[in-house]
Amino acid sequence: MQKWEYLFLTVFRVGDVWKVGIINGKELQKWHQGTSLYDFVNERGEEGWELVSVNFAPIFTDLAHVDSEDYRLVMKRPKA
């Protein structure tokens, strides 16, 4: 039976660019200065990862305004 391994990503907007800030629950050091989401996902694709899910995850204030927004992504690849 095929087994899978997963990456759980949280991405944030930095100016006009989206960047990966958290991988599998661990915040990346200096992620604000890291590669763009586009480049990150394409680099993982070269390693055999496939993007399988994207969810928008806004955080609302008491007045129902969006205070911050991020996306949650899931990638998977066959386990070796």
C-alpha positions as YAML, in Angstrom:
chain: A
units: angstrom
residues:
- id: 1
  name: MET
  ca: [0.00, 0.00, 0.00]
- id: 2
  name: GLN
  ca: [1.26, 3.50, -0.90]
- id: 3
  name: LYS
  ca: [2.33, 5.62, 2.09]
- id: 4
  name: TRP
  ca: [2.64, 9.42, 2.08]
- id: 5
  name: GLU
  ca: [4.53, 12.13, 3.89]
- id: 6
  name: TYR
  ca: [3.12, 15.64, 4.28]
- id: 7
  name: LEU
  ca: [4.19, 19.26, 4.62]
- id: 8
  name: PHE
  ca: [1.81, 21.66, 6.36]
- id: 9
  name: LEU
  ca: [2.62, 25.26, 5.42]
- id: 10
  name: THR
  ca: [1.34, 28.60, 6.64]
- id: 11
  name: VAL
  ca: [2.04, 31.50, 4.30]
- id: 12
  name: PHE
  ca: [1.81, 35.23, 4.94]
- id: 13
  name: ARG
  ca: [1.79, 38.30, 2.75]
- id: 14
  name: VAL
  ca: [4.92, 40.45, 2.88]
- id: 15
  name: GLY
  ca: [4.15, 43.51, 0.78]
- id: 16
  name: ASP
  ca: [2.99, 42.13, -2.56]
- id: 17
  name: VAL
  ca: [4.64, 38.72, -2.10]
- id: 18
  name: TRP
  ca: [3.45, 35.62, -0.23]
- id: 19
  name: LYS
  ca: [6.09, 33.78, 1.83]
- id: 20
  name: VAL
  ca: [6.20, 30.56, 3.82]
- id: 21
  name: GLY
  ca: [6.46, 31.42, 7.51]
- id: 22
  name: ILE
  ca: [5.63, 28.13, 9.21]
- id: 23
  name: ILE
  ca: [6.37, 24.54, 8.17]
- id: 24
  name: ASN
  ca: [4.81, 21.68, 10.14]
- id: 25
  name: GLY
  ca: [4.06, 24.01, 13.06]
- id: 26
  name: LYS
  ca: [7.57, 25.47, 13.33]
- id: 27
  name: GLU
  ca: [8.22, 29.11, 12.44]
- id: 28
  name: LEU
  ca: [11.11, 29.61, 10.04]
- id: 29
  name: GLN
  ca: [13.88, 31.97, 11.08]
- id: 30
  name: LYS
  ca: [14.02, 35.13, 8.97]
- id: 31
  name: TRP
  ca: [11.08, 33.92, 6.86]
- id: 32
  name: HIS
  ca: [10.29, 37.55, 5.91]
- id: 33
  name: GLN
  ca: [13.53, 37.52, 3.93]
- id: 34
  name: GLY
  ca: [13.00, 34.06, 2.43]
- id: 35
  name: THR
  ca: [11.97, 32.98, -1.01]
- id: 36
  name: SER
  ca: [8.52, 33.69, -2.47]
- id: 37
  name: LEU
  ca: [5.74, 31.13, -2.20]
- id: 38
  name: TYR
  ca: [5.91, 30.63, -5.97]
- id: 39
  name: ASP
  ca: [9.59, 29.70, -5.82]
- id: 40
  name: PHE
  ca: [9.18, 27.62, -2.66]
- id: 41
  name: VAL
  ca: [6.37, 25.48, -4.13]
- id: 42
  name: ASN
  ca: [8.24, 24.98, -7.41]
- id: 43
  name: GLU
  ca: [11.40, 23.95, -5.53]
- id: 44
  name: ARG
  ca: [9.38, 21.39, -3.53]
- id: 45
  name: GLY
  ca: [7.82, 20.16, -6.78]
- id: 46
  name: GLU
  ca: [11.33, 19.36, -8.03]
- id: 47
  name: GLU
  ca: [11.71, 17.23, -4.87]
- id: 48
  name: GLY
  ca: [8.54, 15.28, -5.65]
- id: 49
  name: TRP
  ca: [6.07, 17.23, -3.47]
- id: 50
  name: GLU
  ca: [2.57, 17.91, -4.81]
- id: 51
  name: LEU
  ca: [0.32, 20.75, -3.59]
- id: 52
  name: VAL
  ca: [-2.97, 19.10, -2.60]
- id: 53
  name: SER
  ca: [-4.83, 21.72, -0.53]
- id: 54
  name: VAL
  ca: [-5.04, 25.49, -0.03]
- id: 55
  name: ASN
  ca: [-7.28, 27.14, 2.58]
- id: 56
  name: PHE
  ca: [-7.72, 30.83, 3.34]
- id: 57
  name: ALA
  ca: [-7.53, 31.46, 7.10]
- id: 58
  name: PRO
  ca: [-8.48, 35.05, 8.02]
- id: 59
  name: ILE
  ca: [-8.26, 36.25, 11.61]
- id: 60
  name: PHE
  ca: [-11.13, 38.57, 12.54]
- id: 61
  name: THR
  ca: [-11.26, 41.34, 15.14]
- id: 62
  name: ASP
  ca: [-14.19, 41.80, 17.54]
- id: 63
  name: LEU
  ca: [-15.72, 44.14, 14.94]
- id: 64
  name: ALA
  ca: [-15.52, 41.44, 12.25]
- id: 65
  name: HIS
  ca: [-12.74, 43.18, 10.34]
- id: 66
  name: VAL
  ca: [-9.92, 41.05, 9.01]
- id: 67
  name: ASP
  ca: [-6.94, 41.69, 11.28]
- id: 68
  name: SER
  ca: [-4.55, 39.44, 9.42]
- id: 69
  name: GLU
  ca: [-4.79, 36.81, 6.77]
- id: 70
  name: ASP
  ca: [-2.84, 33.79, 5.83]
- id: 71
  name: TYR
  ca: [-3.18, 30.65, 3.80]
- id: 72
  name: ARG
  ca: [-2.71, 27.07, 4.93]
- id: 73
  name: LEU
  ca: [-1.26, 24.73, 2.32]
- id: 74
  name: VAL
  ca: [-0.74, 20.98, 2.35]
- id: 75
  name: MET
  ca: [1.77, 19.21, 0.16]
- id: 76
  name: LYS
  ca: [2.40, 15.48, -0.08]
- id: 77
  name: ARG
  ca: [4.74, 13.02, -1.74]
- id: 78
  name: PRO
  ca: [5.18, 9.26, -1.71]
- id: 79
  name: LYS
  ca: [7.08, 8.05, 1.31]
- id: 80
  name: ALA
  ca: [10.40, 6.44, 0.44]
...
